């Protein structure tokens, strides 16, 4: 049975549930439209640092932050593209701004869903001069959560195309004890190590290092998975639409998470242009990812 429930509190949330599958997803529109909690088949999949979640001045450490319009870090926190330029902090502004809850419900056999929206404003135009509307539709069904993304360039006709990237930053719950036996599915042979700022051959992951921050340069797929030996064992699959070609793995020693992040472009793409999406005025780009067990 599908259900949607709005929960009041210091941080209002929206809970999607599929009781028949023992699955639930908790969204926080006012905290960057974030997916804060996800249980599939009775297993909680996401790590969440509640102190950062409840502190509106902090970036949320945990859940599944939304990275838009620029995944990763810009050189000098500045960008220049399509004849425009500006300043923007790491991962863009979508994860720090409130999203509106525009629609929700249950639509068998579609599942329980909620649609969130972020519209351009004075705050966004100060960093990024395009008018836009971004929508996230979260749909829970069985042991899968799908996130549909729609980005519309609402700038006037004749304006230059809007350059952007989209990414997600899921913090999967992996204990320190489980990290030695955890693995990421990839065909990558080369990676950029963001801790040393060097590109090197890639032959596997050691998730017990003090910090792992690897960009898989030739992952060669729009899907991956995190496997945990347990007990209980788990395989969490992440897949996306064809735009999600850049994958990042990040974890810190002493923290019970491993991030497996699908991005449409590498960091600093608003400067380099690499794999940016250029969206003409009055046009919409649709993308999606799915998390499942």
Secondary structure, DSSP 8 states (H G I E B T S, - for coil): -EEEEEE-SSS-EEEEEEGGGTEEEEEETTTTTEEEEEEETTEE-B-B-HHHHH-TTS---BSEEEEEE--S--GGGEEEETTEEEE--TT-STTTS--EEEEEEE-TTS-EEEEEEEE--HHHHTT----EEEEEEEEEETTEEEEEEEEEE-S-TTS--EEEEEEEEEEEE--HHHHTT-EE----SEEEETTTTEEEE-----TTSSEEEEEETT--SSEEEEEE--SS-EEEEEEE-TT--EEEEEEETTSSEEEEEEESS-TTHHHH-TT-EEE-TT-EEEEEEEEE-
